[in-house]
Amino acid sequence: MKRFNSKQAEGYSPYTCVQALQQGSAVTRLSALVLGLGNMLNGQLIKGLLFLAGELAYIFFMIRYGFHNLVMLVTLGSVEQQEIWDEANQVFLYTKGDQSVLLLLYGVATILLTVIAFWGWRGALRSAYKAECLKKEGRHVNGFREDLASLLDENLYRLLMTPPMFFITALTILPLAFMICMAFTNYSRIDNHLVLFDWVGLENFAALFDSSSVLGSTFWSVLVWTLVWAVFATFTNYIFGMLLALLINRKDTRAKGFWRFCFVLSSAVPMFVSLLIMRTMLQPNGAVNVLLRNLGMIAPDASLPFFTDPTWARVTVIVINIWVGVPYTLMQLTGILQNIPGDLYEAAKVDGAGPVRTFFSITLPYMLYVTTPYLIATFTGNVNNFNVIYLLSGGDPITNLSSTAGSTDLLVTWLYKLTIDKQYYNVGAVVGILTFIILSVGALFTYRRSKSYKEEGGF
């Protein structure tokens, strides 16, 4: 009886590139240089020709464009655009110069294409070795039609996953790699490095971590406020949403559906509409200040500094975030409360536990167990909560004219100002990288230490 192999049950392929180069025939080894040769000589003509066509297309691209892109990636260009006066036509003519941003993009794209080509090379070599082994064992070697038919059967995942991976590579991985590379250049408006720029290594990171410089001090102050904002924005919404969910879910509460409808209705209004309305109402001559003057609660020529004082502005954005965020938390926690087994509450009541003890021993642990991933995702979202800050305060007020950030700017809104308003693209790229590192490390560390991860299926 044939022994069952657990690796084969998991989809493990015994045909590897190392085995192909060590144990394969001369033809299979030659397939490492001439892709598809082993397939063509083992009865897979069309498949081998496709591998060969892919190799020839890659070689043509590298000869025509690729090697030039890689060489220019090292220097990022050196020829400046020249302005020449044409006496005959009385106009200025401009010579074509190097554009470092395009050279950087083309270079990164060439490297990414080379990685994809290497992945295709591995697949072609393994396919040639597999065809050789099957032929030696006297087993059937699939033809092209059978390979196509397998895409609707055992290889269906490859057919369905190829288009998403193509778009992820082109629209996510390539821009991300381009942005990371940008952080190691001097691509900015400073010294007019918008057309031609150079590699500067870790200078941008050093400048950002230097607390004695304006840029460094701004980074640390914005980072501290971002973390403070994220903590308050996450846990105030969670606590108030939990209290509302508990209050509505009580057996003695009447018209539960009506109260839930009221909060769901408020969340149905687009958030940017609500934020812009609140911003208008809280202006110095907005509805709130005008009402307070008419009621005599403030002087006729005075107004509350909702967005003009740093402390007031920070408190204001936190309070308004509670107003727009609690309905979403309420809906999340209502579903969790309704799924807590009633037997647990009955057993606690029999044991003499009161409402407070029941809440801290049953309700709260159950909700935290289920919602820990939600809290991590919410915290991450609040660190990158561009809409609330930008639409409410725009990052203002600005108390330091030499700084590029306001008192309520988060890292994400500061990044927007650095790139769109100031055109400091290199510094913006560094801020983006550091934000990703902080969030990813914090999220992974917190989740792996939570009961949701350690005791999966515990409830």
C-alpha positions as CSV (number, residue, x, y, z in Angstrom):
1,M,0.0,0.0,0.0
2,K,1.3,3.5,-0.9
3,R,2.3,5.5,2.1
4,F,0.3,8.7,2.7
5,N,2.4,11.8,2.6
6,S,1.1,14.8,4.6
7,K,3.1,17.2,2.5
8,Q,1.3,15.9,-0.6
9,A,-2.0,16.3,1.1
10,E,-1.2,19.9,1.8
11,G,-0.5,20.6,-1.9
12,Y,3.3,20.2,-1.6
13,S,4.9,19.9,-5.0
14,P,7.9,17.4,-5.3
15,Y,9.2,19.1,-8.4
16,T,11.5,21.9,-7.3
17,C,14.1,24.1,-9.1
18,V,16.9,22.6,-7.0
19,Q,15.9,19.1,-8.0
20,A,15.6,20.1,-11.6
21,L,19.1,21.4,-11.7
22,Q,20.6,18.6,-9.6
23,Q,18.6,15.5,-10.8
24,G,17.2,16.6,-14.2
25,S,18.4,15.6,-17.6
26,A,20.6,17.8,-19.7
27,V,17.6,19.0,-21.6
28,T,15.9,20.0,-18.3
29,R,19.0,21.8,-17.1
30,L,19.2,23.5,-20.5
31,S,15.6,24.7,-19.9
32,A,17.0,27.0,-17.3
33,L,18.6,29.0,-20.2
34,V,16.1,28.2,-22.9
35,L,12.7,28.3,-21.2
36,G,10.2,25.7,-22.5
37,L,12.8,23.5,-24.1
38,G,12.1,20.6,-21.8
39,N,8.3,21.0,-22.2
40,M,8.6,21.0,-26.0
41,L,10.8,17.8,-26.1
42,N,8.4,16.0,-23.6
43,G,5.2,16.5,-25.6
44,Q,4.1,20.0,-24.4
45,L,4.8,22.0,-27.5
46,I,2.4,24.9,-27.1
47,K,3.2,25.3,-23.4
48,G,6.9,25.3,-24.1
49,L,6.5,27.8,-26.9
50,L,4.6,30.1,-24.5
51,F,7.4,29.9,-22.0
52,L,10.0,30.7,-24.7
53,A,7.9,33.6,-26.0
54,G,7.8,35.0,-22.5
55,E,11.6,34.7,-22.1
56,L,12.2,36.4,-25.5
57,A,9.8,39.2,-24.7
58,Y,11.6,39.8,-21.4
59,I,15.0,39.8,-23.1
60,F,13.8,42.2,-25.8
61,F,12.4,44.5,-23.1
62,M,15.7,44.4,-21.1
63,I,17.8,45.1,-24.2
64,R,15.5,47.9,-25.5
65,Y,14.6,49.6,-22.2
66,G,15.4,47.6,-19.1
67,F,19.2,47.9,-18.8
68,H,18.9,51.6,-19.5
69,N,16.3,52.0,-16.8
70,L,18.5,50.2,-14.3
71,V,21.5,52.3,-15.2
72,M,19.6,55.5,-14.9
73,L,18.1,54.3,-11.6
74,V,21.6,54.6,-10.1
75,T,22.1,58.2,-11.2
76,L,18.5,59.4,-11.5
77,G,19.6,61.6,-14.5
78,S,22.0,64.4,-14.9
79,V,21.0,66.3,-18.0
80,E,19.0,69.5,-17.2
81,Q,16.4,71.0,-19.5
82,Q,17.9,73.9,-21.5
83,E,16.1,77.1,-22.7
84,I,17.3,78.3,-26.1
85,W,16.2,81.5,-27.9
86,D,15.1,80.9,-31.5
87,E,16.0,84.2,-33.4
88,A,14.1,83.1,-36.5
89,N,10.8,82.4,-34.8
90,Q,11.3,84.8,-31.9
91,V,10.4,82.1,-29.3
92,F,12.1,80.0,-26.7
93,L,12.8,76.4,-27.4
94,Y,13.3,73.8,-24.7
95,T,15.6,70.9,-25.0
96,K,14.6,67.6,-23.5
97,G,16.2,66.9,-20.2
98,D,16.2,64.1,-17.7
99,Q,13.2,63.7,-15.3
100,S,14.3,61.9,-12.2
101,V,10.8,61.0,-11.1
102,L,10.2,59.1,-14.3
103,L,13.6,57.5,-14.2
104,L,12.9,56.3,-10.6
105,L,9.5,55.0,-11.6
106,Y,10.8,53.1,-14.7
107,G,13.7,51.7,-12.7
108,V,11.5,50.4,-9.9
109,A,9.0,49.0,-12.5
110,T,11.9,47.2,-14.2
111,I,13.1,45.6,-10.9
112,L,9.5,44.5,-10.2
113,L,9.2,43.0,-13.7
114,T,12.5,41.2,-13.2
115,V,11.1,39.7,-10.0
116,I,8.0,38.5,-11.8
117,A,10.2,37.1,-14.6
118,F,12.2,35.2,-12.1
119,W,9.0,33.8,-10.6
120,G,8.0,32.7,-14.2
121,W,11.5,31.2,-14.7
122,R,11.0,29.0,-11.6
123,G,7.6,27.9,-12.8
124,A,9.0,27.0,-16.3
125,L,11.9,25.0,-14.9
126,R,9.7,23.1,-12.5
127,S,7.2,22.4,-15.3
128,A,10.0,21.0,-17.5
129,Y,11.2,18.8,-14.7
130,K,7.7,17.6,-13.9
131,A,7.2,16.7,-17.6
132,E,10.5,14.7,-17.6
133,C,9.6,12.8,-14.5
134,L,6.1,11.9,-15.7
135,K,7.5,10.7,-19.0
136,K,10.2,8.6,-17.3
137,E,7.5,7.0,-15.0
138,G,5.4,6.2,-18.0
139,R,2.6,8.4,-16.8
140,H,0.4,10.7,-18.8
141,V,1.8,14.2,-19.7
142,N,-1.0,16.8,-20.0
143,G,-1.4,18.5,-23.3
144,F,-2.3,22.1,-23.8
145,R,-6.0,21.5,-23.9
146,E,-5.8,19.5,-20.7
147,D,-3.8,22.3,-19.0
148,L,-6.5,24.7,-20.0
149,A,-9.2,22.4,-18.7
150,S,-7.4,22.1,-15.4
151,L,-7.8,25.9,-14.9
152,L,-11.5,25.2,-14.4
153,D,-10.8,22.3,-12.0
154,E,-7.8,21.7,-9.7
155,N,-6.1,24.9,-10.9
156,L,-9.1,27.1,-10.6
157,Y,-7.5,29.2,-7.9
158,R,-4.7,30.2,-10.3
159,L,-7.3,31.4,-12.9
160,L,-9.2,33.4,-10.3
161,M,-6.2,34.8,-8.4
162,T,-4.2,36.0,-11.4
163,P,-6.3,39.1,-12.3
164,P,-6.4,40.4,-8.7
165,M,-2.7,39.8,-8.3
166,F,-2.0,41.7,-11.5
167,F,-3.9,44.8,-10.2
168,I,-2.4,44.5,-6.8
169,T,1.1,44.5,-8.3
170,A,0.4,47.4,-10.7
171,L,-1.7,49.6,-8.3
172,T,-0.4,48.7,-4.9
173,I,3.0,47.1,-4.8
174,L,4.6,49.3,-7.6
175,P,3.4,52.7,-6.0
176,L,4.4,51.5,-2.6
177,A,7.9,50.5,-3.8
178,F,8.2,53.9,-5.6
179,M,7.2,55.8,-2.5
180,I,9.7,53.9,-0.3
181,C,12.5,54.7,-2.8
182,M,11.4,58.4,-2.8
183,A,12.2,58.6,0.9
184,F,15.9,58.1,0.2
185,T,16.1,61.0,-2.3
186,N,16.0,64.8,-2.1
187,Y,12.9,65.0,-4.2
188,S,11.3,68.3,-3.0
189,R,10.9,72.0,-3.7
190,I,13.9,72.8,-1.5
191,D,16.7,73.9,-3.8
192,N,14.4,73.2,-6.8
193,H,14.8,69.4,-6.7
194,L,11.5,68.7,-8.5
195,V,12.9,67.8,-11.9
196,L,16.4,66.4,-11.1
197,F,17.1,64.9,-7.7
198,D,19.7,62.5,-6.3
199,W,19.9,59.7,-3.7
200,V,20.7,61.0,-0.3
201,G,20.5,57.8,1.8
202,L,19.2,58.2,5.3
203,E,19.5,62.0,5.5
204,N,15.7,62.5,5.4
205,F,15.2,60.0,8.3
206,A,18.0,61.7,10.3
207,A,16.4,65.1,9.7
208,L,13.0,63.9,10.8
209,F,14.4,62.3,14.1
210,D,16.5,65.4,14.9
211,S,14.3,67.1,17.6
212,S,16.5,70.2,17.5
213,S,15.4,71.1,14.0
214,V,12.0,72.6,13.0
215,L,11.1,69.5,10.9
216,G,12.1,67.1,13.7
217,S,10.3,69.0,16.5
218,T,7.2,69.2,14.3
219,F,7.3,65.4,13.7
220,W,7.5,64.5,17.4
221,S,4.8,66.9,18.4
222,V,2.5,65.6,15.6
223,L,3.3,62.0,16.5
224,V,2.4,62.5,20.2
225,W,-0.9,64.3,19.3
226,T,-1.7,61.5,16.7
227,L,-1.3,58.8,19.4
228,V,-3.3,60.9,21.9
229,W,-6.1,61.5,19.4
230,A,-6.2,57.8,18.3
231,V,-6.5,56.6,21.9
232,F,-9.3,59.1,22.8
233,A,-11.1,58.7,19.5
234,T,-11.0,54.9,19.8
235,F,-11.9,54.3,23.4
236,T,-14.4,57.2,23.9
237,N,-16.4,55.9,20.9
238,Y,-16.2,52.3,22.3
239,I,-17.1,53.3,25.9
240,F,-20.1,55.5,25.0
241,G,-21.2,53.1,22.3
242,M,-21.1,50.3,24.8
243,L,-23.1,52.2,27.4
244,L,-25.8,53.1,24.8
245,A,-25.9,49.4,23.6
246,L,-26.3,48.2,27.2
247,L,-28.9,50.8,28.0
248,I,-31.0,50.0,24.9
249,N,-30.5,46.2,25.3
250,R,-31.9,46.2,28.8
251,K,-35.1,44.2,29.3
252,D,-36.8,47.2,30.9
253,T,-36.1,49.5,28.0
254,R,-39.1,50.1,25.8
255,A,-39.2,50.8,22.1
256,K,-35.8,49.3,21.5
257,G,-36.3,49.4,17.8
258,F,-37.1,53.2,17.9
259,W,-33.9,54.1,19.8
260,R,-31.8,52.0,17.5
261,F,-33.4,53.5,14.5
262,C,-32.6,57.0,15.7
263,F,-28.9,56.3,16.0
264,V,-28.8,54.3,12.7
265,L,-30.5,57.2,11.0
266,S,-27.8,59.6,12.2
267,S,-25.1,57.4,10.8
268,A,-26.9,57.3,7.4
269,V,-26.0,60.9,6.8
270,P,-22.7,61.1,4.9
271,M,-19.9,61.9,7.4
272,F,-18.4,64.7,5.4
273,V,-21.8,66.5,5.3
274,S,-22.1,66.3,9.1
275,L,-18.5,67.4,9.6
276,L,-18.8,70.4,7.3
277,I,-22.1,71.5,9.0
278,M,-20.4,71.3,12.4
279,R,-17.4,73.2,11.2
280,T,-19.7,76.0,9.9
281,M,-21.7,76.1,13.2
282,L,-18.6,76.4,15.4
283,Q,-17.0,79.3,13.5
284,P,-16.5,82.6,15.4
285,N,-19.7,83.9,13.7
286,G,-21.4,80.5,13.4
287,A,-24.7,79.4,14.8
288,V,-23.4,78.2,18.2
289,N,-21.5,81.5,19.0
290,V,-24.4,83.6,17.8
291,L,-26.8,81.7,19.9
292,L,-24.6,82.0,23.0
293,R,-24.4,85.8,22.4
294,N,-28.1,86.1,22.1
295,L,-28.6,84.2,25.3
296,G,-26.1,86.4,27.1
297,M,-23.8,83.6,28.0
298,I,-20.8,85.3,26.3
299,A,-20.0,88.9,25.6
300,P,-21.6,90.5,22.4
301,D,-18.2,90.9,20.8
302,A,-16.7,87.6,22.0
303,S,-16.8,84.0,20.7
304,L,-15.7,80.6,21.9
305,P,-12.4,79.6,20.3
306,F,-13.4,76.2,19.0
307,F,-10.9,76.2,16.2
308,T,-8.6,79.1,17.1
309,D,-7.2,77.9,20.4
310,P,-5.0,74.7,20.3
311,T,-6.5,73.1,23.4
312,W,-10.1,74.0,22.4
313,A,-9.5,72.7,18.9
314,R,-8.2,69.4,20.1
315,V,-11.1,68.9,22.5
316,T,-13.6,69.9,19.9
317,V,-12.4,67.4,17.3
318,I,-12.5,64.6,19.9
319,V,-16.0,65.5,21.0
320,I,-17.4,65.8,17.4
321,N,-15.7,62.4,16.6
322,I,-17.7,60.9,19.4
323,W,-20.9,62.3,18.0
324,V,-20.2,60.9,14.5
325,G,-18.6,57.6,15.6
326,V,-20.8,56.3,18.4
327,P,-23.6,55.0,16.1
328,Y,-21.2,52.7,14.4
329,T,-19.9,51.3,17.7
330,L,-23.5,50.9,18.9
331,M,-24.4,48.7,16.0
332,Q,-21.3,46.6,16.4
333,L,-21.8,46.0,20.1
334,T,-25.6,45.5,19.9
335,G,-25.1,42.4,17.7
336,I,-22.5,41.1,20.2
337,L,-24.7,41.6,23.3
338,Q,-27.6,39.8,21.6
339,N,-25.4,36.8,21.0
340,I,-24.1,36.3,24.6
341,P,-25.6,33.0,25.9
342,G,-28.4,33.7,28.3
343,D,-27.4,30.7,30.4
344,L,-24.3,32.6,31.6
345,Y,-26.5,35.4,33.1
346,E,-28.9,32.9,34.7
347,A,-26.0,30.9,36.3
348,A,-24.5,34.2,37.6
349,K,-27.8,35.2,39.0
350,V,-28.2,31.9,40.8
351,D,-24.7,32.3,42.2
352,G,-25.7,35.7,43.7
353,A,-23.8,37.9,41.3
354,G,-25.1,41.5,41.0
355,P,-25.3,43.6,37.9
356,V,-21.8,45.1,38.4
357,R,-20.2,41.7,39.0
358,T,-22.1,40.2,36.0
359,F,-20.9,43.0,33.7
360,F,-17.2,42.7,34.6
361,S,-17.2,38.9,34.7
362,I,-19.4,38.1,31.7
363,T,-20.4,41.0,29.5
364,L,-17.2,43.0,29.3
365,P,-14.8,40.0,28.8
366,Y,-17.1,38.6,26.1
367,M,-17.2,41.9,24.2
368,L,-13.5,42.5,24.5
369,Y,-12.8,39.0,23.3
370,V,-14.9,39.5,20.2
371,T,-14.1,43.1,19.5
372,T,-10.3,43.2,20.1
373,P,-9.6,42.9,16.3
374,Y,-12.2,45.6,15.8
375,L,-10.5,47.9,18.3
376,I,-7.1,47.4,16.7
377,A,-8.6,48.2,13.3
378,T,-10.4,51.2,14.7
379,F,-7.2,52.5,16.3
380,T,-5.4,52.1,13.0
381,G,-8.2,53.9,11.2
382,N,-8.1,56.8,13.7
383,V,-4.4,57.3,13.3
384,N,-5.2,57.7,9.6
385,N,-8.5,59.6,10.1
386,F,-7.9,62.2,7.5
387,N,-11.6,63.2,7.0
388,V,-12.5,64.3,10.6
389,I,-9.4,66.4,11.1
390,Y,-9.1,67.9,7.6
391,L,-12.9,68.7,7.2
392,L,-13.3,70.1,10.7
393,S,-10.2,72.1,11.5
394,G,-7.9,71.6,8.5
395,G,-5.1,70.9,11.1
396,D,-5.4,74.5,12.5
397,P,-4.7,76.5,14.5
398,I,-1.1,77.1,13.5
399,T,0.8,78.6,16.4
400,N,4.3,78.3,15.0
401,L,4.7,80.1,11.6
402,S,7.9,78.2,10.9
403,S,6.2,74.9,11.3
404,T,4.5,73.0,8.5
405,A,1.8,71.5,10.8
406,G,-1.0,72.9,12.9
407,S,-2.0,72.0,16.4
408,T,-4.6,69.4,15.3
409,D,-2.7,67.9,12.4
410,L,-2.3,64.1,12.4
411,L,0.6,62.4,10.7
412,V,-1.7,61.7,7.7
413,T,-2.9,65.3,7.3
414,W,0.6,66.6,7.9
415,L,1.8,64.2,5.1
416,Y,-0.9,65.7,2.8
417,K,0.3,69.2,3.5
418,L,4.0,68.2,3.0
419,T,3.3,66.7,-0.4
420,I,0.4,68.7,-1.9
421,D,1.0,72.2,-0.3
422,K,4.7,72.3,0.3
423,Q,5.9,69.7,-2.3
424,Y,8.3,68.1,0.2
425,Y,7.8,64.7,-1.4
426,N,10.8,63.0,0.2
427,V,9.8,64.0,3.7
428,G,6.2,62.9,3.1
429,A,7.5,59.5,2.0
430,V,9.5,59.2,5.2
431,V,6.4,60.1,7.3
432,G,4.3,57.5,5.4
433,I,6.9,54.8,6.0
434,L,7.2,55.6,9.7
435,T,3.4,55.7,10.1
436,F,3.2,52.2,8.5
437,I,6.0,50.8,10.7
438,I,4.4,52.2,13.9
439,L,0.9,50.9,13.0
440,S,2.0,47.5,11.8
441,V,4.3,46.7,14.7
442,G,1.7,48.0,17.2
443,A,-1.2,46.1,15.7
444,L,0.7,42.8,15.4
445,F,2.1,43.1,18.9
446,T,-1.3,43.9,20.4
447,Y,-3.2,41.3,18.5
448,R,-0.8,38.4,19.2
449,R,-1.0,39.2,23.0
450,S,-4.8,39.3,23.0
451,K,-7.1,36.5,24.0
452,S,-8.7,36.7,20.6
453,Y,-5.5,35.3,19.2
454,K,-4.3,33.1,22.1
455,E,-7.6,31.5,22.9
456,E,-9.3,31.3,19.5
457,G,-12.6,29.5,19.8
458,G,-12.6,30.0,23.6
459,F,-16.1,31.4,23.6
